[in-house]
Amino acid sequence: MKSLGVLRIALWILVAGAAIGAVAVGIGWYRVEFAQKSDDLGTPVTEIGGPFTLTDTNGNKVSNTDFAGKPRAMFFGFTYCPDVCPTTMSEIDGWMDALGPDADKIAFIYVTVDPERDTPEKLKEFISAFDTRIIGLTGTPEELDPVLDEFRVYRKKIPLDDGDYTMDHTASVYLMDGKGRFVGAITYQAEKDKALAKLRKLIERSES
């Protein structure tokens, strides 16, 4: 299995801008550089990710240990997102459909970056438009902030003229192995075949 050439142990992941179609690149806390083909996964990186206990859309507590041994595809967004989040969720829907039964071998998780507005009820309403196997997670700011920091998720509240706000945030899908270690990412609006190649490799790696 080809390994990911990590030139710097850090992750620069695409971040979403507030305006439609505005996606800033290169903002993040860490950068991972791929020396191999873009559909390769890398060697596990333990500096990204960690334990968590959050609340699902039914009000139940969900922990990282609930996914022990199962790889994860994790996206960090918010329900009031005008473009990047619904676009990515639609893409995830397409990936899951293309994977067929193998989609059940990955835990697809949506974690909010906007705990002030994304209650379990609001999150449930949002993700109900997509594949029912996608797990939505939220929590209080005190619960979420350490988790988002552990996953090196960029997020920033952007005030709007009407007194409301939107969020800039990391726009890639994190790929975590069965031990909860970061092994790669699917960038925003990645080509479908490349995204599927990474997901299939994630499954293969978990079964080897």
N, C-alpha and C positions, 0 to 999 in steps of 0.2 A: 504494500500500500504506500503510495507516495505521501510524503510528509509535506507539511506547509512550511515554506521558508519564512521564518519569522525574523525579519531583519531588526525589528525593534519590538520588544515585548510591550506592546501598547495597542490600543484600538482606536482608529479613526473611523467612525461609522457615520454614514449620511445622517443629517438632521433635517427635520421638516421645518420649513418656514411657515409663517402664519398665512401668507397670501397663497391663493390657488396656484399650484405649480411651482411655488418657491421652495426649492429644496437646497439647502446649503450643504456643501460637502466639506469634509475635513474638520468638523467640530466634534470633539469628544475628549476623553481623558486618555485613551490608549490607542495605539495604532497597530494593526496587523497588516503586514505586507506579504502578498502572495508571490513566491518565486516560481511556483508551478502553475499549471493551468488554473483558470478561475473557478473551475468546478471541483477543485481538490479541497479536501478537508485537511486540517493541520493537526499537529501533535497537541494534546490537551494543554490548555492554559488555565492554571488554577487561580490566577489573579483576578479573573473575571467570573463573577457569580458567587453564590454562597447560600447558606441556609435561609429559609424564609417561612413565615406563617402568615397567610393572608386570608381574606374572606371571599368565597365564591358568590355567584349570582343568586344562590339560594340561601345565603347567610351562614353557610357552613365554613368552618376553618379548614384551610388546605395548607399542607406543609410540603416542603421539598422532599421529605421522606416518603410522601405518597407516590412519588414518581421514581423511587429507587429502582435502578436497573433498566429504566425506560428512557430513551433519548427524548429531548424536548426541542421544540421550535417555539421560541418565545418572541412576542412582539410587544413593544411598549408604546401605548398611544392613549387617546382620550376620546370620549364619546362625542364631544362637540367639535372634533376635528373635521374641517370642511372637505378635505381631499385625500391626504396621504393615508390616513387610517382606513377609511372605507375602501380605498383603492387596494391597499395591502391585504385587507381582509378578503376582498374579492379574489385576489391572486391566491391567497391561501386556500380558499374554497376550490379554486381550479387545481391547485397542486394535490389536494386531498382526493378530489375526484379522479385525477389521473393516476394516483398511486393505488386506487382501488382498496382492496382489503389491507394492503400494507400500510395504509394511513393510520390504522389502529395501532401500529407498532411505534408511533411517535405521539407524544403528548403535545398538542398544539395549544399554546397558552397566550392569552391576551392580558397584559398587566397595565393598569391605568397609571398615567403620570399626573393625573388630576384628581386627587382624592377629595378635594373640597366639593366637587360637583358629581363625581362618578360614584354614586351609592350603588349597592348591589342591585337595586331595582332599576336604576338608570342603565347600568352596565348590561343587565339582562335584556332590557329593551333593545339595546344597540346590537348585541351579538346574536339576538334571535333571528336576525336577517341572514345569518350565515350558517355554516355547517354546525349542527347541534353538538358535535364532539369537541368543538373549541371551548376551552375552559376560560372563563373570565374571572379575573382576580382584582380585588380592590382592598382598601383598608384605610385607616386613619393616616394623616401625614406622619405621625410618629412611627407607625408601622411600616409605611412605604418608603420613607426617605432612606433609611439604612439599606433596604433592599435595592433601591435604585442606585445608590452609591456603590454597593457591592458589584452590581452588574455594569458599572461605569456608564450608566444611562444619562445622556445629556438631556436636560429639560430646563426650560426657562419660561416664566409667566410673562406674556406680552400684553400690556394694557391696550384696550381699544378705545376709540373716540367716544363710544356710547357708554363708557364706564365699565363695560364687561372686559373680559380678557380671553386670549387664546394661549396656546402653548407651542413653543418650539421644542422639538424633541428628537431623539435618535429615531431614524426611520428604517433601520435594517432589522431583519429577523435573526435573532441569535440562535445558533445551533449548539446545543449542549449534549454531551454524551450521557450514557446511563449512570455515570458517577457524578453527574452535575458539573462537568468541566467544559469550558468553552472550547469548541473545535472549529468554529468558523461562523460565517454570517452570509445571509442572502441579502444583497443590497436592494434598495428601493427600485422597483420596476425592472428587476433583473429579467433576463430572457428566461422564458418558462423552462426550456430544456436544461439550462444550466442550473436553475433552482431545483428541478427534479433530480438532476444528477447528484447534487449535494445531499438531498434528502435520502436518496437511495443508498448513497455511501454511508450516511449516518445510520441507517437501518443495518446495513451489512456489518458495519463496525460493531454495533451492539450485539450482533448475533455471532460474531467470531470469537 
